[in-house]
């Protein structure tokens, strides 16, 4: 377990399409999942502090389209050096 008072950096990672005008391609979703896995496995290992489960229902013509996405909040006891490379790229 991680003590919330020890958390000094929180990374927010969105997996899925949260914008109807910018639908995420499969490769972007796979990259977001890879980043999440890296945050949870490589030192300094992060811990999931919270998960937002969201959806949006859009009407396109006569059809309803459901967009779903998850937002993970990953807390670290120190900012990972490799995360700076991810943020810039």
Secondary structure, DSSP 8 states (H G I E B T S, - for coil): ---GGG--EEEEEEEE---TTS---HHHHHHHHHHHHHHHHSSS--EEEEEEEEEEEEEETTEEEEEEEEEEEEEESS--HHHHHHHH-
